[in-house]
Amino acid sequence: MHPFADPRFVESIRHHFVCLTGRYLVFDKSGNQTSVDDFAFSGFVIEIMGCWCFVTAGHGIDEINKIVEHPQAQLSRTGFA
């Protein structure tokens, strides 16, 4: 039986799936806000030696890093849902 077909497996992991959401602001070179954009990336939470870790696909982390490193963008908020 495939693990996803086993209801016990699905029940055991379903509480670990989460969505990392966020909003960021974009500014022009004069400092005027030009847009507000949202993002959402799915993943799951695991605990490793008492530390909670969010596991997601690499492209999601790449996108967030681009926002953080962009000189005309600013993260406004983030959270898990």
N, C-alpha and C positions, 0 to 999 in steps of 0.2 A: 504494500500500500504506500502510495506517495505521502510524505509527511503532511502536505497541505490538505489531503483528503481525510486525515485523521482529526476528528473534532477535538480530541484531547490536546493535540499539538497546537491547533489554532487557539483554543481557550488559554493555553499556557503563555502564548506570546502576544496575544492581542492587546494586552495592557501596556506593552512596551513600545508600540508604534506611536509616534508623535509627529507633529509638523512644526518645523521652525519657521516662524513668520517674522516679517519685519517691514519697516517703512523707512524710506530714505528720501532726503530732499536734494534737489539738484539746483545749483546756482550758476548764473552767468559770470563772466570775468569781472563784472562790476559788483558782484556780491548780491545781486537780486535773485530771489528764488524763481526758478522757471518751471519746476514741476515737482510733484510728489509721486513716488512710485512705491509699489509693494512687491514683496517676494514671498514665496513659500516653498520649502523643501521638506520632503518626507524623510523619515529615518526612524531609528529606534534607539532606545536608551538601554544601556547595560551598566552594571556596576563591576568595577575592577578594583579590588583591594580597598573598598570603601569610597571610591571616587566614581561619581556618575559620569558616564561618557555618552555623547550623542554620536551615532554612527550614521553617515549619509553618503551619498555618491560624491565623488570628488568635484564634479562640476558645480555643485551647490556651494561648496567651500570656496572654489575659485571665483564664483560670482560675488560672494560676500567680500572676499579679499579685494576685488576690483573696486567695489564701492568704498571700502575703508581707505584704500590707497589713492582714490581719485581726488585731486585737489579741489574739485568743484562739487563734491557730493558729501553728504553728512548723514550717518545713520540717525534716525529719529527715535526708533524703538525696535525692540526685538522681543520675542517670547515664544514659548512652546504652547501648542494647543493639542 
